[in-house]
């Protein structure tokens, strides 16, 4: 299963001015699609490489009318940028090493 974690353009805001246990912060960020132009779906279709459509789909375009919207949705590959959100909480602070530890919850489209 492909997994991409990113926080591009994250502007996080918190409830205080220093990192200490209990400090929480978070915000929204941009999520690029993991399906880049070179990504091929299981039927070999891609944005700029691979097949235009799956082998079993040509019957949908036989009359040029019905089925065209469904065929387009199935075969059209796009690079989407969505919105994600993250919330973080500090549980430990190691001032000597300049490190913090804690938990985070992130929600982003796949």
C-alpha positions as CSV (number, residue, x, y, z in Angstrom):
1,X,0.0,0.0,0.0
2,X,1.6,3.3,-1.0
3,X,1.9,5.7,1.9
4,X,2.9,9.4,1.6
5,X,3.1,11.7,4.6
6,X,3.7,15.3,4.1
7,X,2.9,18.7,5.7
8,X,3.7,21.0,2.8
9,X,2.7,24.7,3.5
10,X,1.8,23.8,7.1
11,X,1.1,26.9,9.2
12,X,0.8,25.5,12.7
13,X,-0.6,27.5,15.6
14,X,-0.5,26.6,19.3
15,X,-1.9,27.4,22.7
16,X,1.2,28.9,24.3
17,X,4.6,30.3,23.6
18,X,6.9,27.4,24.7
19,X,7.3,23.7,24.1
20,X,6.4,21.9,27.4
21,X,4.3,18.8,28.2
22,X,0.7,19.5,27.3
23,X,1.5,22.1,24.6
24,X,-0.8,21.4,21.6
25,X,-0.7,22.9,18.1
26,X,-1.8,22.1,14.6
27,X,-3.1,23.5,11.3
28,X,-3.9,22.7,7.7
29,X,-1.5,21.8,4.9
30,X,-1.4,20.9,1.2
31,X,-1.4,17.2,0.3
32,X,0.0,16.4,-3.2
33,X,-1.3,13.3,-4.9
34,X,0.9,10.2,-4.6
35,X,-0.4,9.4,-8.0
36,X,2.1,11.4,-10.1
37,X,2.1,11.4,-13.9
38,X,4.1,8.2,-14.0
39,X,1.8,6.2,-11.7
40,X,0.1,3.3,-13.5
41,X,-3.1,1.9,-12.1
42,X,-3.6,-1.9,-12.0
43,X,-4.9,-1.8,-15.6
44,X,-1.8,0.0,-16.9
45,X,-3.4,3.4,-17.3
46,X,-1.5,6.6,-16.4
47,X,-1.5,10.3,-16.9
48,X,1.3,10.4,-19.5
49,X,2.3,6.8,-19.8
50,X,0.5,3.4,-20.1
51,X,-2.7,2.7,-21.9
52,X,-5.5,5.2,-22.7
53,X,-8.2,2.9,-21.3
54,X,-8.6,-0.6,-20.0
55,X,-9.2,-3.4,-22.6
56,X,-12.7,-4.2,-21.4
57,X,-14.0,-0.6,-21.7
58,X,-14.2,0.1,-25.5
59,X,-17.8,-1.2,-25.6
60,X,-18.8,1.8,-23.6
61,X,-17.7,4.1,-26.3
62,X,-19.3,2.2,-29.2
63,X,-22.2,4.6,-29.8
64,X,-20.3,7.8,-28.7
65,X,-23.1,8.8,-26.4
66,X,-24.1,6.6,-23.4
67,X,-21.3,5.6,-21.1
68,X,-19.0,8.4,-22.1
69,X,-19.0,10.1,-18.7
70,X,-18.4,6.9,-16.9
71,X,-15.6,6.0,-19.3
72,X,-14.0,9.4,-18.8
73,X,-14.1,9.1,-15.0
74,X,-12.6,5.6,-15.2
75,X,-9.8,6.5,-17.6
76,X,-8.9,10.1,-16.8
77,X,-5.9,10.4,-14.5
78,X,-5.2,13.7,-12.7
79,X,-2.7,15.1,-10.2
80,X,-4.9,16.4,-7.4
81,X,-3.7,18.6,-4.5
82,X,-6.0,18.3,-1.4
83,X,-6.1,19.7,2.1
84,X,-5.0,17.9,5.2
85,X,-5.0,18.8,8.9
86,X,-2.7,17.8,11.8
87,X,-2.9,18.1,15.6
88,X,0.2,17.6,17.7
89,X,0.8,17.4,21.5
90,X,4.1,17.5,23.4
91,X,4.6,14.8,26.0
92,X,8.3,15.1,26.7
93,X,11.0,17.8,26.3
94,X,14.7,17.2,26.3
95,X,16.1,20.7,26.5
96,X,19.7,19.5,26.6
97,X,19.4,17.9,23.1
98,X,16.8,20.3,21.8
99,X,14.3,17.6,21.2
100,X,10.6,17.2,21.8
101,X,8.5,14.0,21.8
102,X,4.7,13.5,21.6
103,X,1.8,12.3,19.6
104,X,0.2,13.6,16.5
105,X,-3.0,12.9,14.5
106,X,-3.0,13.7,10.8
107,X,-5.9,13.5,8.4
108,X,-5.3,13.8,4.7
109,X,-6.9,12.6,1.4
110,X,-5.4,9.6,-0.3
